[in-house]
Amino acid sequence: MKFNFSFQKVLDFKEKEKEIAHQEYGTVKLQQSQLEEQIEGLEMVKDEVFNQYNQVHRKTVWEIQELQNEIDHVNQQMKKLEHQSQLIHQEVEQKHQLLIEKSQEAKMWNQWKAKSKEAFQQQLNRQEQAMLDEMAILRYSRRV
């Protein structure tokens, strides 16, 4: 006899949900890291512009205004990226919680399957032992 878990389709579905949640979490984490790289790049650009701005004694008024406009533009981009970063961070947290929930559900179903299989194996062992006992009794009764 072979063990058949009666809720195998549910278990497969829960495992698939867990895989999807894991993929979504990985995608969001990748987006978060890309956004952080963009922020770091903007910070480097901002530092370069500030360095150029600090060399004011060599610049004309028009060049200084141009640098200030560039700094303002970089600051606006940084604010925009920081807002996106906050949103992505919230999404990462949500996806992480979802992944934890799906993992727990899949684990619960796997444990139930393991317990069911163990109970099935014990029942099979009892039946086998009963059959062996019966065979031993029959052999003994033939000798007597």
WOWOGI-V525371 format. One record per residue. N is the residue number from 1. RES is the residue in one small letter. SS is DSSP state (H for helix, E for strand, - for the rest). PHI is phi in degrees with one decimal (* if undefined). D_LAST is the distance of its C-alpha to the last C-alpha in Angstrom with 1 decimal. Layout:
BEGIN
N	RES	SS	PHI	D_LAST
N	RES	SS	PHI	D_LAST
END
This chain:
BEGIN
1	m	-	*	34.5
2	k	-	-110.2	37.9
3	f	-	-77.1	39.6
4	n	-	-122.7	42.7
5	f	-	-78.4	45.0
6	s	-	-66.5	46.4
7	f	-	-110.0	49.8
8	q	H	-61.7	50.3
9	k	H	-65.7	53.6
10	v	H	-65.9	54.8
11	l	H	-60.8	53.8
12	d	H	-61.4	55.6
13	f	H	-63.0	58.6
14	k	H	-64.8	58.7
15	e	H	-64.1	58.5
16	k	H	-65.5	61.3
17	e	H	-59.1	63.4
18	k	H	-63.4	62.8
19	e	H	-62.7	64.0
20	i	H	-63.2	67.1
21	a	H	-62.0	67.9
22	h	H	-65.2	67.6
23	q	H	-65.1	69.9
24	e	H	-62.7	72.4
25	y	H	-62.3	72.4
26	g	H	-63.5	73.1
27	t	H	-64.1	75.9
28	v	H	-66.7	77.6
29	k	H	-62.8	77.3
30	l	H	-64.4	78.9
31	q	H	-60.4	81.7
32	q	H	-63.4	82.2
33	s	H	-67.8	82.5
34	q	H	-64.8	85.0
35	l	H	-65.0	87.0
36	e	H	-63.6	87.0
37	e	H	-64.4	88.3
38	q	H	-63.0	91.0
39	i	H	-63.3	92.0
40	e	H	-61.9	92.2
41	g	H	-62.5	94.3
42	l	H	-66.1	96.7
43	e	H	-64.4	96.9
44	m	H	-65.6	98.0
45	v	H	-62.5	100.6
46	k	H	-62.0	101.8
47	d	H	-61.7	102.2
48	e	H	-63.1	104.2
49	v	H	-65.5	106.4
50	f	H	-63.2	107.0
51	n	H	-61.9	107.9
52	q	H	-66.2	110.4
53	y	H	-67.3	111.7
54	n	H	-68.2	112.2
55	q	-	-91.8	114.6
56	v	H	-62.0	117.0
57	h	H	-62.4	120.1
58	r	H	-103.5	119.9
59	k	-	-106.3	119.2
60	t	-	-88.6	121.5
61	v	H	-62.3	121.1
62	w	H	-62.4	119.8
63	e	H	-66.6	117.1
64	i	H	-65.3	116.2
65	q	H	-63.3	115.8
66	e	H	-63.4	113.7
67	l	H	-65.7	111.4
68	q	H	-65.1	111.2
69	n	H	-62.1	110.3
70	e	H	-65.8	107.6
71	i	H	-63.4	106.2
72	d	H	-61.5	106.2
73	h	H	-62.7	104.4
74	v	H	-63.7	101.8
75	n	H	-62.6	101.4
76	q	H	-64.8	100.8
77	q	H	-63.8	98.2
78	m	H	-63.6	96.5
79	k	H	-61.7	96.4
80	k	H	-62.1	95.0
81	l	H	-67.5	92.3
82	e	H	-66.0	91.5
83	h	H	-64.1	91.0
84	q	H	-62.1	88.7
85	s	H	-63.1	86.9
86	q	H	-63.6	86.3
87	l	H	-64.0	85.0
88	i	H	-65.0	82.7
89	h	H	-60.4	81.5
90	q	H	-63.6	80.6
91	e	H	-65.8	78.8
92	v	H	-61.2	76.9
93	e	H	-62.9	75.8
94	q	H	-64.0	74.7
95	k	H	-65.8	72.8
96	h	H	-65.7	71.2
97	q	H	-62.9	70.0
98	l	H	-62.5	68.7
99	l	H	-62.1	66.9
100	i	H	-62.3	65.3
101	e	H	-61.6	64.2
102	k	H	-65.9	62.8
103	s	H	-64.5	60.9
104	q	H	-65.0	59.4
105	e	H	-62.3	58.4
106	a	H	-63.5	56.8
107	k	H	-64.1	55.0
108	m	H	-61.0	53.7
109	w	H	-65.9	52.3
110	n	H	-65.2	50.8
111	q	H	-65.7	49.1
112	w	H	-62.7	47.8
113	k	H	-62.4	46.4
114	a	H	-62.7	44.8
115	k	H	-65.7	43.2
116	s	H	-64.0	42.0
117	k	H	-65.0	40.6
118	e	H	-63.4	38.8
119	a	H	-63.2	37.4
120	f	H	-61.6	36.3
121	q	H	-64.6	34.6
122	q	H	-64.4	32.8
123	q	H	-62.2	31.6
124	l	H	-63.2	30.5
125	n	H	-64.5	28.6
126	r	H	-64.1	26.9
127	q	H	-63.5	25.9
128	e	H	-63.8	24.6
129	q	H	-64.5	22.6
130	a	H	-63.2	21.1
131	m	H	-66.8	20.2
132	l	H	-66.0	18.6
133	d	H	-63.1	16.6
134	e	H	-64.1	15.5
135	m	H	-63.9	14.5
136	a	H	-65.5	12.6
137	i	H	-64.2	10.7
138	l	H	-62.9	10.1
139	r	H	-63.3	9.0
140	y	H	-65.5	6.5
141	s	H	-70.2	5.3
142	r	H	-72.0	5.5
143	r	H	-73.8	3.8
144	v	-	-81.7	0.0
END
